[in-house]
Amino acid sequence: MHSKLIIIGLCALLGACITSRAHDCAKLAGPGWQRLTTAPADAPELLVRANLPNDTDLVWFGQGPDKVLFCDHLRSLVNPGCNASTGYQYEKVDGKWTSRGLLLETCN
């Protein structure tokens, strides 16, 4: 019985972390960005450009078909110890993806 309670507690904690990560990334993305339910078809190419592994923990956002932003909560460039996120923004120009820079969350 005790081990079942531990497992239930860990699942609840994990769910809270995932919800918090998505909320933090939405704040980082800002207004006008819609959270995507799945990574876009061009995700592998964009991850290679950002020198990141193909990761299911990323949170993806879009602004129409030609703008995408993904948020990496696990490998923050700001300070990995403070749970900050890094956003990678891309825009498709003349059929090719172009980086529009990084969004860096600051630590409190």
N, C-alpha and C positions, 0 to 999 in steps of 0.2 A: 504494500500500500504506500509506503514511504517513497519508493522509487517512482511510482506513478505520479505522486504529487510533485516530485522534482522535475519530471518530464513535462508535466502540464505547466509548471512555472517557467521552465526554459522556453517552451513554445510561446507563451504569452510575452515573455521578454523579447524574443526574436521578432515577433509580430510588431511590437512597439518600436523596435529599432528600425524595421523596414518602413513603417509609417512615418517615423521621424525623418528618416533619410529622404523620402519622397517629398515631405513638406519642406525640408531645408533646401532641396534642389529646386523646388518650385519657386521659393523665395529668391534664390540665386538667379534663376532664369528671368524672372521679372514678368511684368504684364505682357499679354499678347502671345505668350507661349502656351501651347496645349500639350499636356502629357500624353505621350503615345503609349498604347497598350503593348506594342511589340517594337523591337528595334527595326529601323527601316532596312530595306533590301541592301542599301549601300553601307550598312554598318561595318562590315569587315574592312572595307577600303578606308573609312574614316578612322577606325581604330589603328590601322597601320600608320596612317598619316600622323596620328597623335602618339605613336610609339607605345600603344597600350595593347594588352592581350585581349582576346575575344572574351568578354566578361558578362555574365548574366546579371551581375549586381549593379550595372549601370542604369541610370534613370534617363529616359529619352524624351525630348520635347520637339515639337515642330511648329513652324509658322508657315503654313501652306506647304506646297510640294518642294520648294527650293531652299528652305532654311531649316536647319536641324541643330539641336544643341543636346549634348549628352553630359551628364553629371557623374563624376567619379567621386564617390564618398570614401572609398577605401585607400586610395593612393593620393592623398591631398598634397599639393605642392606647397601649401601655406605652412601647415604644421600638422603632421600626421597624429600628433598626440592630443590635439584639441578637437577632433572630430569635424574639422572644416571640410568643405567640398570644393572641387575644382570643376568648372564648366568649360566645355570645348564647343565653340560655336563655328558652324560652317554654312556657307551659302553656295548654291549651284549657280555658276556664271558661265554662260556659253556652253552648257552641258558638262562642266567640270566643277568639282568641289573645291572651294577656296576657303582657307581658314579666315575667320573674322575675329580671332583672338581668344584669349582665355578670360574666364570670369573667376575671380578668386575670392572666396569667402574669408572674412577676417575672424580671428579667434577673439572670444570675449575674455 
